[in-house]
Amino acid sequence: MKASSGETVVKELDERTVLRDPVQQFQAWYRDATGSTMIHPDAMTLATVSPDGKPSARIVLLKRAGEKGLVFFTNYESRKGNEIAGNSFAALLFYWGELERQVRVEGSLTRASAEESDEYFSSRPRESQIGAVTSPQSKVVTNRAELERMFAENERRFRDQPVPRPPNWGGYILKPARFEFWQGREARLHDRIEYIRENGGSWKIRRLAP
Ligand SMILES: Cc1cc2nc3c(=O)[nH]c(=O)nc-3n(C[C@H](O)[C@H](O)[C@H](O)COP(=O)(O)O)c2cc1C
């Protein structure tokens, strides 16, 4: 299969030839996904766990993936924010159907620095900034009119001035302890390559049965 960049995407994975650093392997697959025609290759399912051990999942957008981890932005007082405050372990899941690929990432979350959150917040369109200030994410609202009234009020409040980042909105960084790269193959003999971070920071790489 060819990505829209024209490069051929190799649809197989081998534990002997995958990149030794899973972050680099992720970046290579992410380049393939963003070079394809897929809608939202940056969409990932984030699973968190409540204090009584009940999981919940939702989509968030990946903003950065590097040595420090995978970054997304949200409301710290949302349902997910409250769950993360009680249990920092979380899982991320990408599904890139056109490429028959899935990537699972597990690890722990910490908040991004205020500087990084400010920088990203200030890069967002003004109406998204006002939306973030307005929305008490995950709380019950009476009706849509109530939300729109609060939005209009904030538009007036910040008229002709920059919208400051609300303190309850910012980034999280997931520091991975495990990655799994899944490549669909024929006859259900899919490739599954797991990376587990060992004490000392090196990665153990193994193939799993599909
Ligand atoms: C394509 C897509 C992208 C989304 N991106 C984000 C995001 O980056 N951050 C965010 O807080 N919510 C995002 N959402 C909304 C979340 O899925 C979710 O509704 C919201 O964060 C509240 O989740 P919670 O109540 O579990 O905290 C996105 C939803 C979709 C469908």
PDBQT file of the ligand as one rigid body, heavy atoms in Angstrom, charges set to zero:
ROOT
HETATM    1  C1  LIG A 301     -11.969  13.323  17.514  1.00  0.00    +0.000 C 
HETATM    2  C2  LIG A 301     -12.100  13.749  18.952  1.00  0.00    +0.000 A 
HETATM    3  C3  LIG A 301     -11.062  14.461  19.537  1.00  0.00    +0.000 A 
HETATM    4  C4  LIG A 301     -11.136  14.864  20.874  1.00  0.00    +0.000 A 
HETATM    5  N1  LIG A 301     -10.068  15.488  21.436  1.00  0.00    +0.000 NA
HETATM    6  C5  LIG A 301     -10.114  15.825  22.743  1.00  0.00    +0.000 A 
HETATM    7  C6  LIG A 301      -8.956  16.377  23.393  1.00  0.00    +0.000 A 
HETATM    8  O1  LIG A 301      -7.859  16.518  22.785  1.00  0.00    +0.000 OA
HETATM    9  N2  LIG A 301      -9.068  16.724  24.692  1.00  0.00    +0.000 N 
HETATM   10  C7  LIG A 301     -10.240  16.559  25.406  1.00  0.00    +0.000 A 
HETATM   11  O2  LIG A 301     -10.278  16.902  26.588  1.00  0.00    +0.000 OA
HETATM   12  N3  LIG A 301     -11.327  15.992  24.839  1.00  0.00    +0.000 NA
HETATM   13  C8  LIG A 301     -11.286  15.632  23.532  1.00  0.00    +0.000 A 
HETATM   14  N4  LIG A 301     -12.382  15.041  22.944  1.00  0.00    +0.000 N 
HETATM   15  C9  LIG A 301     -13.598  14.858  23.771  1.00  0.00    +0.000 C 
HETATM   16  C10 LIG A 301     -13.442  13.619  24.663  1.00  0.00    +0.000 C 
HETATM   17  O3  LIG A 301     -13.622  12.442  23.903  1.00  0.00    +0.000 OA
HETATM   18  C11 LIG A 301     -14.395  13.613  25.880  1.00  0.00    +0.000 C 
HETATM   19  O4  LIG A 301     -15.726  13.787  25.455  1.00  0.00    +0.000 OA
HETATM   20  C12 LIG A 301     -14.054  14.727  26.878  1.00  0.00    +0.000 C 
HETATM   21  O5  LIG A 301     -12.673  14.895  27.042  1.00  0.00    +0.000 OA
HETATM   22  C13 LIG A 301     -14.695  14.431  28.238  1.00  0.00    +0.000 C 
HETATM   23  O6  LIG A 301     -14.231  13.193  28.722  1.00  0.00    +0.000 OA
HETATM   24  P1  LIG A 301     -14.330  12.795  30.277  1.00  0.00    +0.000 P 
HETATM   25  O7  LIG A 301     -15.721  13.205  30.735  1.00  0.00    +0.000 OA
HETATM   26  O8  LIG A 301     -14.137  11.314  30.333  1.00  0.00    +0.000 OA
HETATM   27  O9  LIG A 301     -13.261  13.552  31.021  1.00  0.00    +0.000 OA
HETATM   28  C14 LIG A 301     -12.325  14.593  21.629  1.00  0.00    +0.000 A 
HETATM   29  C15 LIG A 301     -13.363  13.862  21.028  1.00  0.00    +0.000 A 
HETATM   30  C16 LIG A 301     -13.246  13.444  19.726  1.00  0.00    +0.000 A 
HETATM   31  C17 LIG A 301     -14.365  12.619  19.129  1.00  0.00    +0.000 C 
ENDROOT
TORSDOF 0
